[in-house]
Amino acid sequence: MASIDVKIPPLGESISTGILSKWHVADGATVKKDQALFELETDKITSEGTAEAAGRITLKVAPGTEVKIGQVVATLDPAATGAAPAPASGPVTADAAAKAVPAAPSTSGHPSSPAVRRVAEETGIDPSTLTGSGKAGRVTKGDVLAAAEVAPKTEVKREEKPVVATPAPAPAPLAAVPAGARQSRRKLTPLRKRIAERLVQAQHEAAMLTTFNEVDMSAVMGLRAKYQDDFVKKNGLKLGFMSFFTKAVVNALKEVPAINAQFAGDEIIQNHYFDIGVAVSTEKGLMVPVIRNADQLGMADIEKAIGDAAKKARDGKITLADLEGGVFTITNGGIFGSMLSTPILNAPQSAILGLHAITERPVALNGQVVIRPMMYLALSYDHRLVDGKEAVTFLVKVKQAIEDPARLLLAI
Protein backbone atom coordinates (compact mmCIF):
# COMPACT_ATOMS: atom_id res chain seq x y z
CA MET A 1 0.00 0.00 0.00
CA ALA A 2 1.37 3.41 -0.97
CA SER A 3 2.44 5.82 1.73
CA ILE A 4 0.28 8.86 2.52
CA ASP A 5 1.67 12.39 2.59
CA VAL A 6 0.92 14.42 5.71
CA LYS A 7 0.42 17.99 4.48
CA ILE A 8 -0.20 21.36 6.10
CA PRO A 9 -3.97 21.87 5.65
CA PRO A 10 -5.52 25.05 4.19
CA LEU A 11 -6.74 27.38 6.95
CA GLY A 12 -8.15 30.26 4.95
CA GLU A 13 -7.38 32.36 1.90
CA SER A 14 -5.34 34.87 3.90
CA ILE A 15 -3.05 32.25 5.48
CA SER A 16 -0.18 30.93 3.37
CA THR A 17 2.51 30.02 5.91
CA GLY A 18 2.90 29.11 9.56
CA ILE A 19 5.29 27.67 12.11
CA LEU A 20 5.14 23.95 12.89
CA SER A 21 5.72 24.60 16.58
CA LYS A 22 5.76 21.02 17.85
CA TRP A 23 5.06 17.38 17.04
CA HIS A 24 2.66 15.40 19.23
CA VAL A 25 4.17 12.09 18.03
CA ALA A 26 7.66 10.65 17.76
CA ASP A 27 9.38 9.77 14.51
CA GLY A 28 8.54 6.14 13.66
CA ALA A 29 5.53 5.96 15.99
CA THR A 30 2.37 4.14 14.98
CA VAL A 31 -0.56 6.56 15.00
CA LYS A 32 -4.33 6.16 14.85
CA LYS A 33 -6.71 7.73 12.38
CA ASP A 34 -7.63 11.31 13.41
CA GLN A 35 -4.89 11.38 16.07
CA ALA A 36 -3.35 14.83 16.61
CA LEU A 37 0.06 14.91 14.92
CA PHE A 38 1.38 18.45 15.10
CA GLU A 39 0.62 22.00 16.21
CA LEU A 40 0.69 24.80 13.64
CA GLU A 41 0.96 28.46 14.60
CA THR A 42 -0.07 31.17 12.14
CA ASP A 43 -0.55 34.90 12.46
CA LYS A 44 -4.26 34.39 13.10
CA ILE A 45 -4.87 31.02 14.76
CA THR A 46 -3.15 28.01 16.27
CA SER A 47 -4.46 24.69 14.97
CA GLU A 48 -3.66 20.98 15.00
CA GLY A 49 -2.97 18.60 12.13
CA THR A 50 -4.47 15.12 12.39
CA ALA A 51 -3.74 11.74 10.84
CA GLU A 52 -5.71 10.90 7.69
CA ALA A 53 -5.26 7.18 8.36
CA ALA A 54 -3.62 4.81 10.80
CA GLY A 55 -0.02 3.85 10.14
CA ARG A 56 3.61 4.40 10.95
CA ILE A 57 4.75 8.00 10.66
CA THR A 58 8.03 9.35 9.36
CA LEU A 59 8.70 13.00 10.21
CA LYS A 60 10.27 15.24 7.58
CA VAL A 61 10.24 18.64 9.28
CA ALA A 62 11.79 19.66 12.59
CA PRO A 63 9.75 21.56 15.21
CA GLY A 64 10.04 25.33 14.85
CA THR A 65 10.26 25.20 11.05
CA GLU A 66 8.32 27.68 8.91
CA VAL A 67 6.11 25.71 6.54
CA LYS A 68 3.79 26.53 3.65
CA ILE A 69 0.18 25.50 3.20
CA GLY A 70 0.17 22.19 1.32
CA GLN A 71 3.78 21.34 2.24
CA VAL A 72 4.52 17.67 3.04
CA VAL A 73 5.80 17.47 6.63
CA ALA A 74 5.61 13.70 7.17
CA THR A 75 4.54 10.44 5.56
CA LEU A 76 2.29 7.66 6.85
CA ASP A 77 2.77 3.99 6.00
CA PRO A 78 -0.72 2.43 6.33
CA ALA A 79 0.74 -1.07 5.97
CA ALA A 80 2.67 -0.68 9.21
CA THR A 81 -0.24 -0.58 11.63
CA GLY A 82 1.33 -2.78 14.30
CA ALA A 83 3.19 -1.58 17.33
CA ALA A 84 5.55 1.31 16.85
CA PRO A 85 9.22 0.46 16.49
CA ALA A 86 10.86 0.88 19.85
CA PRO A 87 13.95 2.98 20.41
CA ALA A 88 17.26 1.16 20.60
CA SER A 89 17.27 1.06 24.38
CA GLY A 90 13.53 0.44 24.83
CA PRO A 91 11.28 -2.64 24.69
CA VAL A 92 10.84 -4.60 21.47
CA THR A 93 7.98 -6.66 20.14
CA ALA A 94 7.73 -10.40 20.60
CA ASP A 95 8.11 -10.93 16.85
CA ALA A 96 11.20 -8.80 16.81
CA ALA A 97 12.64 -10.81 19.69
CA ALA A 98 11.98 -14.07 17.85
CA LYS A 99 13.61 -12.79 14.69
CA ALA A 100 16.59 -11.65 16.71
CA VAL A 101 17.32 -15.22 17.92
CA PRO A 102 20.41 -16.44 16.06
CA ALA A 103 19.88 -19.31 13.67
CA ALA A 104 20.63 -22.57 15.47
CA PRO A 105 22.63 -25.03 13.42
CA SER A 106 21.04 -28.36 12.53
CA THR A 107 22.70 -31.75 12.09
CA SER A 108 22.45 -31.28 8.37
CA GLY A 109 24.41 -28.04 8.50
CA HIS A 110 21.42 -26.01 7.28
CA PRO A 111 20.12 -23.04 9.33
CA SER A 112 16.78 -23.55 11.07
CA SER A 113 13.71 -21.69 9.89
CA PRO A 114 12.16 -18.89 12.03
CA ALA A 115 9.24 -21.22 12.93
CA VAL A 116 11.64 -23.91 14.13
CA ARG A 117 13.63 -21.42 16.18
CA ARG A 118 10.50 -20.06 17.79
CA VAL A 119 9.20 -23.54 18.76
CA ALA A 120 12.68 -24.52 19.94
CA GLU A 121 12.82 -21.49 22.20
CA GLU A 122 9.36 -22.28 23.62
CA THR A 123 10.07 -25.98 24.26
CA GLY A 124 13.73 -25.79 25.21
CA ILE A 125 14.71 -28.33 22.50
CA ASP A 126 18.05 -27.76 20.78
CA PRO A 127 17.50 -28.36 17.02
CA SER A 128 21.20 -29.22 16.59
CA THR A 129 20.64 -32.45 18.57
CA LEU A 130 17.89 -33.66 16.23
CA THR A 131 17.93 -35.60 12.99
CA GLY A 132 15.91 -33.66 10.47
CA SER A 133 13.12 -35.29 8.48
CA GLY A 134 12.79 -32.46 6.02
CA LYS A 135 14.32 -31.97 2.59
CA ALA A 136 18.10 -32.35 2.62
CA GLY A 137 17.91 -33.33 6.29
CA ARG A 138 16.46 -30.05 7.55
CA VAL A 139 14.93 -30.01 11.02
CA THR A 140 11.22 -29.16 10.78
CA LYS A 141 8.80 -27.74 13.26
CA GLY A 142 7.25 -31.22 13.55
CA ASP A 143 10.64 -32.69 14.51
CA VAL A 144 10.97 -30.25 17.39
CA LEU A 145 7.40 -30.86 18.60
CA ALA A 146 7.88 -34.62 18.44
CA ALA A 147 11.09 -34.35 20.44
CA ALA A 148 9.31 -32.19 22.99
CA GLU A 149 6.70 -34.93 23.53
CA VAL A 150 9.28 -37.47 24.66
CA ALA A 151 11.65 -35.07 26.40
CA PRO A 152 11.44 -34.55 30.18
CA LYS A 153 8.95 -31.84 30.99
CA THR A 154 11.07 -28.88 31.93
CA GLU A 155 9.50 -25.47 32.30
CA VAL A 156 11.23 -22.99 30.13
CA LYS A 157 10.66 -19.44 31.15
CA ARG A 158 10.97 -16.92 28.40
CA GLU A 159 11.02 -13.24 29.11
CA GLU A 160 7.91 -11.67 27.68
CA LYS A 161 8.64 -8.74 25.44
CA PRO A 162 5.78 -6.30 25.82
CA VAL A 163 4.24 -4.79 22.75
CA VAL A 164 4.41 -1.12 23.53
CA ALA A 165 3.55 1.75 21.22
CA THR A 166 6.02 4.58 21.25
CA PRO A 167 4.52 7.35 23.38
CA ALA A 168 4.32 10.89 22.11
CA PRO A 169 7.29 12.94 23.23
CA ALA A 170 6.75 15.19 26.23
CA PRO A 171 6.52 18.90 25.45
CA ALA A 172 9.97 20.38 25.28
CA PRO A 173 10.72 22.32 28.47
CA LEU A 174 11.64 25.97 28.28
CA ALA A 175 15.34 26.49 27.86
CA ALA A 176 17.01 26.69 31.23
CA VAL A 177 18.13 30.18 32.17
CA PRO A 178 21.84 30.19 33.03
CA ALA A 179 22.56 31.01 36.64
CA GLY A 180 23.06 34.72 37.11
CA ALA A 181 21.63 35.64 33.70
CA ARG A 182 19.88 39.02 33.69
CA GLN A 183 18.01 38.53 30.41
CA SER A 184 16.82 35.83 28.04
CA ARG A 185 15.28 36.05 24.58
CA ARG A 186 12.80 34.08 22.54
CA LYS A 187 11.35 34.67 19.11
CA LEU A 188 7.83 36.04 18.73
CA THR A 189 5.27 33.48 17.59
CA PRO A 190 3.31 34.45 14.45
CA LEU A 191 0.13 34.83 16.52
CA ARG A 192 1.74 37.06 19.15
CA LYS A 193 3.37 39.14 16.42
CA ARG A 194 0.02 39.62 14.67
CA ILE A 195 -1.71 40.53 17.93
CA ALA A 196 0.92 43.20 18.54
CA GLU A 197 0.48 44.61 15.04
CA ARG A 198 -3.31 44.76 15.34
CA LEU A 199 -3.24 46.48 18.73
CA VAL A 200 -0.85 49.16 17.53
CA GLN A 201 -2.85 49.55 14.32
CA ALA A 202 -6.06 50.06 16.31
CA GLN A 203 -4.47 52.84 18.34
CA HIS A 204 -3.00 54.52 15.26
CA GLU A 205 -6.12 54.40 13.08
CA ALA A 206 -8.95 55.09 15.54
CA ALA A 207 -9.76 58.09 17.70
CA MET A 208 -10.12 55.82 20.71
CA LEU A 209 -11.79 57.03 23.87
CA THR A 210 -13.06 55.18 26.97
CA THR A 211 -16.06 55.94 29.15
CA PHE A 212 -16.75 54.25 32.49
CA ASN A 213 -19.65 53.32 34.71
CA GLU A 214 -20.31 50.93 37.57
CA VAL A 215 -22.98 48.30 37.91
CA ASP A 216 -24.60 46.70 40.96
CA MET A 217 -24.46 42.93 40.40
CA SER A 218 -26.93 42.07 43.20
CA ALA A 219 -29.90 41.30 40.92
CA VAL A 220 -27.96 39.03 38.54
CA MET A 221 -26.20 37.25 41.40
CA GLY A 222 -29.54 36.73 43.12
CA LEU A 223 -31.06 35.21 39.97
CA ARG A 224 -28.09 32.87 39.54
CA ALA A 225 -28.27 31.71 43.13
CA LYS A 226 -32.04 31.15 42.94
CA TYR A 227 -32.20 29.29 39.63
CA GLN A 228 -28.72 27.79 39.24
CA ASP A 229 -29.67 24.24 40.28
CA ASP A 230 -32.73 24.16 38.01
CA PHE A 231 -30.72 25.65 35.15
CA VAL A 232 -28.02 22.98 35.52
CA LYS A 233 -30.58 20.15 35.71
CA LYS A 234 -32.31 21.30 32.54
CA ASN A 235 -29.32 22.35 30.44
CA GLY A 236 -26.35 20.45 31.85
CA LEU A 237 -24.24 23.60 32.29
CA LYS A 238 -23.97 26.48 34.73
CA LEU A 239 -25.50 29.89 34.29
CA GLY A 240 -22.70 32.45 34.16
CA PHE A 241 -22.47 36.23 33.97
CA MET A 242 -21.43 36.35 30.30
CA SER A 243 -24.85 35.35 29.00
CA PHE A 244 -26.43 38.27 30.92
CA PHE A 245 -23.88 40.73 29.54
CA THR A 246 -24.22 39.33 26.01
CA LYS A 247 -27.99 39.83 26.16
CA ALA A 248 -27.53 43.31 27.67
CA VAL A 249 -25.09 44.27 24.88
CA VAL A 250 -27.48 43.07 22.16
CA ASN A 251 -30.30 45.07 23.75
CA ALA A 252 -28.08 48.18 23.94
CA LEU A 253 -26.90 47.77 20.33
CA LYS A 254 -30.53 47.83 19.21
CA GLU A 255 -31.12 51.01 21.22
CA VAL A 256 -27.90 52.70 20.03
CA PRO A 257 -27.24 51.45 16.47
CA ALA A 258 -24.28 53.80 15.98
CA ILE A 259 -22.22 51.37 18.10
CA ASN A 260 -23.11 48.57 15.67
CA ALA A 261 -21.33 50.20 12.74
CA GLN A 262 -17.80 50.44 11.32
CA PHE A 263 -15.65 52.48 8.95
CA ALA A 264 -14.80 51.23 5.45
CA GLY A 265 -12.75 53.87 3.65
CA ASP A 266 -15.02 56.87 3.16
CA GLU A 267 -18.16 54.88 4.00
CA ILE A 268 -19.91 53.80 7.18
CA ILE A 269 -21.20 50.23 7.25
CA GLN A 270 -24.26 49.81 9.44
CA ASN A 271 -24.66 46.25 10.73
CA HIS A 272 -28.13 44.82 11.23
CA TYR A 273 -27.04 41.55 12.85
CA PHE A 274 -25.63 40.74 16.28
CA ASP A 275 -22.56 38.49 16.16
CA ILE A 276 -20.80 39.15 19.47
CA GLY A 277 -17.12 38.39 20.02
CA VAL A 278 -16.02 37.07 23.42
CA ALA A 279 -12.32 37.45 24.22
CA VAL A 280 -10.63 34.24 25.40
CA SER A 281 -7.17 34.04 26.91
CA THR A 282 -5.06 31.09 25.71
CA GLU A 283 -1.45 30.03 26.13
CA LYS A 284 -0.75 31.36 22.63
CA GLY A 285 -2.43 34.74 23.15
CA LEU A 286 -5.81 36.43 23.14
CA MET A 287 -8.44 35.15 20.70
CA VAL A 288 -11.96 36.42 20.07
CA PRO A 289 -14.33 33.68 18.89
CA VAL A 290 -17.69 34.99 17.70
CA ILE A 291 -21.13 33.99 19.01
CA ARG A 292 -23.37 34.09 15.92
CA ASN A 293 -26.86 35.63 16.00
CA ALA A 294 -26.73 36.25 19.75
CA ASP A 295 -30.05 38.08 19.54
CA GLN A 296 -31.75 34.81 18.58
CA LEU A 297 -30.19 32.67 21.32
CA GLY A 298 -31.49 31.88 24.78
CA MET A 299 -29.31 32.11 27.88
CA ALA A 300 -28.45 28.39 27.80
CA ASP A 301 -27.55 28.58 24.10
CA ILE A 302 -25.25 31.53 24.74
CA GLU A 303 -23.53 29.81 27.67
CA LYS A 304 -22.99 26.68 25.58
CA ALA A 305 -21.70 28.64 22.59
CA ILE A 306 -19.25 30.57 24.78
CA GLY A 307 -18.06 27.39 26.50
CA ASP A 308 -17.58 25.52 23.21
CA ALA A 309 -15.74 28.44 21.61
CA ALA A 310 -13.42 28.88 24.60
CA LYS A 311 -12.59 25.16 24.63
CA LYS A 312 -11.81 25.15 20.92
CA ALA A 313 -9.56 28.17 21.33
CA ARG A 314 -7.63 26.67 24.26
CA ASP A 315 -7.35 23.25 22.58
CA GLY A 316 -5.97 24.78 19.39
CA LYS A 317 -8.97 23.65 17.34
CA ILE A 318 -10.30 27.11 16.55
CA THR A 319 -10.76 27.94 12.88
CA LEU A 320 -10.51 31.24 11.04
CA ALA A 321 -14.26 31.16 10.43
CA ASP A 322 -14.82 31.06 14.21
CA LEU A 323 -13.00 34.41 14.59
CA GLU A 324 -14.41 36.43 11.71
CA GLY A 325 -17.41 38.71 11.39
CA GLY A 326 -18.04 39.99 14.91
CA VAL A 327 -19.70 43.40 15.32
CA PHE A 328 -18.85 44.00 18.99
CA THR A 329 -16.49 42.46 21.57
CA ILE A 330 -16.79 41.73 25.29
CA THR A 331 -13.59 41.14 27.27
CA ASN A 332 -13.57 40.09 30.94
CA GLY A 333 -10.41 41.06 32.78
CA GLY A 334 -12.24 40.52 36.04
CA ILE A 335 -11.49 36.80 35.98
CA PHE A 336 -7.83 37.74 36.53
CA GLY A 337 -8.67 40.26 39.25
CA SER A 338 -8.59 43.47 37.19
CA MET A 339 -10.31 46.37 38.95
CA LEU A 340 -10.29 48.81 36.03
CA SER A 341 -8.77 48.96 32.54
CA THR A 342 -9.23 50.59 29.13
CA PRO A 343 -9.67 47.83 26.50
CA ILE A 344 -8.31 48.38 22.98
CA LEU A 345 -10.67 48.17 20.00
CA ASN A 346 -10.92 44.96 18.04
CA ALA A 347 -10.74 46.51 14.54
CA PRO A 348 -12.79 47.09 12.45
CA GLN A 349 -15.38 47.16 15.24
CA SER A 350 -16.26 50.55 16.68
CA ALA A 351 -16.50 49.58 20.37
CA ILE A 352 -15.49 47.03 23.00
CA LEU A 353 -16.88 46.45 26.50
CA GLY A 354 -14.49 45.63 29.35
CA LEU A 355 -15.77 43.80 32.44
CA HIS A 356 -13.89 43.81 35.72
CA ALA A 357 -13.73 42.12 39.10
CA ILE A 358 -16.81 42.09 41.33
CA THR A 359 -15.95 43.60 44.71
CA GLU A 360 -18.10 44.46 47.68
CA ARG A 361 -18.05 48.23 48.18
CA PRO A 362 -20.03 50.75 50.21
CA VAL A 363 -22.48 52.64 47.99
CA ALA A 364 -25.18 55.21 48.70
CA LEU A 365 -28.68 53.83 48.13
CA ASN A 366 -31.87 55.71 49.04
CA GLY A 367 -29.99 57.92 51.48
CA GLN A 368 -28.21 55.03 53.18
CA VAL A 369 -24.76 53.52 52.88
CA VAL A 370 -25.00 49.81 51.97
CA ILE A 371 -22.52 47.16 50.92
CA ARG A 372 -23.14 45.88 47.39
CA PRO A 373 -21.24 43.66 44.89
CA MET A 374 -20.08 46.24 42.36
CA MET A 375 -18.32 45.98 39.00
CA TYR A 376 -16.70 48.69 36.92
CA LEU A 377 -17.61 48.74 33.22
CA ALA A 378 -15.39 50.32 30.56
CA LEU A 379 -16.55 51.06 27.01
CA SER A 380 -13.77 51.96 24.57
CA TYR A 381 -15.08 53.36 21.29
CA ASP A 382 -14.00 55.03 18.06
CA HIS A 383 -14.84 58.70 18.49
CA ARG A 384 -14.73 59.22 14.72
CA LEU A 385 -17.91 57.20 14.46
CA VAL A 386 -19.48 57.29 17.90
CA ASP A 387 -20.25 60.49 19.80
CA GLY A 388 -19.87 60.72 23.55
CA LYS A 389 -23.63 60.90 24.07
CA GLU A 390 -24.13 57.62 22.21
CA ALA A 391 -21.31 55.87 24.07
CA VAL A 392 -22.61 56.97 27.48
CA THR A 393 -26.18 56.01 26.54
CA PHE A 394 -25.03 52.58 25.43
CA LEU A 395 -23.19 51.96 28.69
CA VAL A 396 -26.16 53.15 30.74
CA LYS A 397 -28.42 50.71 28.83
CA VAL A 398 -26.07 47.85 29.69
CA LYS A 399 -26.01 48.95 33.34
CA GLN A 400 -29.81 49.14 33.52
CA ALA A 401 -30.25 45.69 31.99
CA ILE A 402 -27.85 44.10 34.47
CA GLU A 403 -29.28 45.86 37.51
CA ASP A 404 -32.85 45.05 36.42
CA PRO A 405 -32.72 41.85 34.30
CA ALA A 406 -36.48 42.03 33.67
CA ARG A 407 -35.58 44.68 31.07
CA LEU A 408 -33.97 41.94 29.00
CA LEU A 409 -37.28 40.06 28.83
CA LEU A 410 -39.17 43.21 27.92
CA ALA A 411 -36.41 44.54 25.57
CA ILE A 412 -36.46 47.99 27.15
N, C-alpha and C positions, 0 to 999 in steps of 0.2 A: 504494500500500500504506500502511495506517495506521501511524502512529508507535507505538512501544512505550514504555511508561512504565518507567523504572528506579526501583524502589522499595527501601526499606530492608527486608531480609528478616526474618522472625520468627526469633528466636534462643532462645526459651524463654519459658515463661509468666511468669517473674519479671522479664523484661527488656522495658521499654516504651520506653526512650529511649537515646540514645547520642550520641557526638560524631563527626561525619564529619571525621576528622582530616586526611585528605589525599586528593587525586585522583591516580590513577596515569596518567590520560590528560588531554590538553588539550581545551579546548572546541572543537568542530568537527572533532575527529579521527575517522578511520574506524577502528573497532574490530572485532575478530574475536569470533566466538561463544566464550563461556567465558573471555574475556580479563578479567583483574583490572581493575576500574574504580576502586574506592575502598577506603579503610581505615576501618573503623568501630570506635570504642572505646566499650566499655560498662563498667559497674562490675564485670563478671565476666570478660569475655573481650575480645580484640581479633580481629576477623574481617575478611574481604574480601568485597566485593560483585563479582559477575561479570556479564558481558554475556549476556543471554538469547539474543541473535541478533547477527549481524553488521550493521553499519550505521554511519551518522554520528551522533555523540553531541552533544547540546546540554546543557550543564551548567546546573542551576537553583539550586544551593546552593553557597555558598562554603566552602572548607576551614575547619574550626574551628567550624562551626555545629552546634548541638544539634538533632537530628532525632528524629522518632518512628518507631516500627515501622510500616511500610506507607506512609510518606511518599514522595512522588515527588521524587527529587533530580536527575533528568535524563530526557531522552527520546532514543530511538534511531530513526533513519530507515532502515529496512531497504532502501529503494529506493536510497539513496546508498551503495553498497558499493564505489565506486571509490576512487581515492586521496583522502586527506584534503585539504581546502582548505588551501593554504599561507598562512602569514602574509603581510602586505602586503610585507615586505621579503625574503621567502624565495622559493624556486623555485616555479614554476607548472607545471601539466600542459601537455602538447603541445596538447590540445584547447583549453585556455584560451588558449594563445598564439595559436592559429589564429583563435579568436573575437575576440581582441583586435586583429587586423589591421584597420585602417580600410577601409571599403568603397571599392574603387577605382571611379572613374567609368567608364562605358562610353560608346561613341560615340553610343549612343541616349539618354544622359542618365539611364539607369536604374542603380541600384546593383547590383553583382555579388553573386551568391549566395555563401554560405560555401564551397560546393564549388569554385566558380570561383576564389575568392580563395586557397584552399588550393593548388590546382593551379598557379595563377599564381605563388605564392610558391616552389613546388618547381621550376618550370621556368624562372623568371626572365622570363616573358612578361608584358608590361603589357597588361591587358585593354582599356585605353582606346585602344590603337592598332589594335584589331581591329574588324571589321564583324560584328556579331552576326547569327546565323542563327536565333535563337530568336524567340518571340512578341514583337512590338513592337520588334524589333531588339535583343533582349537577347543578350549574349555568354554562350554556354553552355560547359560543361566541354569538350565536343567541339571547340569553336572554339579553345580554348586549346591542347588537345592537338595539334590539326592544325597550329597555328602553330608549336608546339614541334618538329614533325617537320621542318619546312623551315628553321627558324632555325638559325644557327650553334651548334654544340654548345659551350656555355659552362657550366662547372661552377659551380653556385650552391651556396654553402655556407650552410647554415642552422643556426643555433645550436640544438642539441638541448636541449629543456627536460625535464629528468629528472622522472619521476613518483615523487615522494617522499612517503611517508606522514608525517604530522606525528608526531614522536616524543613519547613521554610526557614531561612536564616533570620536570626533575631535582628531587629532594627539596629543599624549601626549607631553606637553611642556618639555623643558629641565629642569632638576632639578635646582631649585633656588640655587644660590650660597649664602651661609650665609654671612651676612655683615661682612666685615673685613677679609674674608678668603683670603689667599695668593695663595692657590692652590686648584684644584679640579681634580678628576680622573674619567675616564670612560673606559670601556673595549673596546679593539680593535674589530672592526667587522671582520668577516672572510675575506671579500674582502680587507679591508685595510691591514690586516695582510699578506695576500698573495701578495699584491702589494709590501709591504716592503721587503718580502723575495725575490721576483723576481728582484727588483732593486739592492739589495745587491749582489745577485747571479750574475747578469750581470757584476757588477764591479769586482767581484772576479774571474770570469772565462774568461773574455775577456781582451785583451790588448787594452783598449779603448782610442781613441785619437779623437780630434775634430779639424777640419779645418774650416776657416771662409772665407766669401766673402760678398760683398754687391751688391745689385741689384737695378737698377733704375726702378721704377714701372710706369713711365710715359706712356709707350706704352700700357700696360695692362689697366691702369686706363682710358686712352683715348678711347680704344676699348669698355670698359664697358659703359662709358658715351655716346658714339655714338650709340651703339646698344642695350642698356638696355631695352628701351621701346618695341622695336620690339621683343626682346628675351622673355620678359614677356608676350606679347600678344600671341606669338606662343606656348610657353611652360608652361605658368602659374606659373613660378617661376623666381627668380632673378638670374642673372649671377654673381657669386662670384669669389674670387681669387683662391679658392681651386681647382676648375676644371682646371685652367691654370697650377697650380703647379703640379697637378696630371699628366696632360699630359706631362709636362716638365720632371717629374721624370721618367715616362715610356720611353720617348725618350732617356734620359740619361742612363737608365738601359740597353737599347739596345746597346748603344755606349760603355758602360763600364760594361760588363757582370760579372766582378768579384764582383761587388756590389750585384748582384742578385744571391748570393751563400751563403752557410752556412756550419758550421762544424757539423759533425756527427761522434763522436769518432775519428778514424784515417782516416776518409774519408771527402771529400768535395762534398757537394751536389750542383750541378749547376741547378738552376731553369730556366725553359724556358717558364714561364707564368708570368703574371703581376697582382697579387692580392695585392692591395695597402691598408695598414691600415691607418686609419685617427683617431688620438687621440681625444677623446671626454671627456670633464670634466663633471662629474655628482655629485650629492650630496653624493653619496656613494664612489666616487673615480674615478680615470682615467680609461677609457675603450678604447679599440682600435678595433672598428668594421672594417671589411674588405670589400673593394669595389672589387668585383670579375671581372676579365678580363677587367681591366681598359683600356687596349690597344684597346679593341674592342668597347668602349663606346664613344659616342659623348659628347660634353660639357654639354648639357641638361641632358643626362642620368647620367653623373657623379654628377652633382649638385643634382639631385633627389635622387640618391643612398646615397649621403652623408647626405642629409636632413632626409631621412627616417631612416638611421642608427642612427643618432644622436637623433632623437625623440624616437626611440625604447630604446636606452640606457638610456635616461633621464626618460622615463616612466616606466622603470623596466621591459620592455618586450623583452629585448635582450636575445638571446639564445647562447649557447656555440658554435654552428655552425657558428654564425655571427662573432665570434672572432678568429676563427682558420684559419690557412693556409696563413697568409699574408707573403709577401716576403720583404717588405719594409714599413716603417712607416713615416708619416708626422705629426708633432705636431706643433700647432700654438699658441705660447705663446703671440703673438702680440695682440690677442683679449683682453688680460688682461693688456696690456701696457708694456710688457717685451721688453727691448731694445736689450739685448744680453744674451744668456744662452748656456749651453752645455748639450743637451739632452742625456739621458741614453738609451742605446740599448734596444730594445724590443726583447729579446732572443727568438728563436735562429737566428734572423735576423742579418745580418752583418753590417747594417747601418741604421741611422735614420736622417731625415732632420728636423731641427728646424727653424720655421718662426718667425719673430719678428715684432714689431710695425713699421708702415710706418711713417716716420717723414721727414719733409722738412729740407734739409741740403744744405749748399753751397758745390758744387763739381766743379772740374776743367773739362771743356769740350771744346775741340778745342781751348785751350789757353785762355779761358775765365772762370770766376767764375760765375756759374749759380745756381739757387735754384731748386732742384729736390726732388721729393718724393722718399726717399731711404729706403731700408729694409736690415737689416743684415740677412744673411743666415748662419746656423751652421750645418755642417755635422759631426756627431759622427760616428765612424766606428771601426771595429775590426781589429787592425793592424796585427793580426796573419794571416788574410785572405786577407786583402786589403792593398796594398802598398800606400804610400803617393802620388805618381804620379797618381794612379788611383782615389784616393779620390778627389784630386784637380781637375783632369780632369772632373770627374762627376759633381762637384759643378760648374765648369765653364760652362758645357753644360746646366745645369739648368738656370744659369744666362743668357746665350745667348738666350735661348728659351723665357724667360720672357721679356727680353729687346727688342727682335725682334720676336714677336709671329708668324710671317710668317714661321719661322723655324719649328714650330709645324705642319703646313700644308704640308711642304716639307720633314719633317722627317730628318732634317739635323742639 
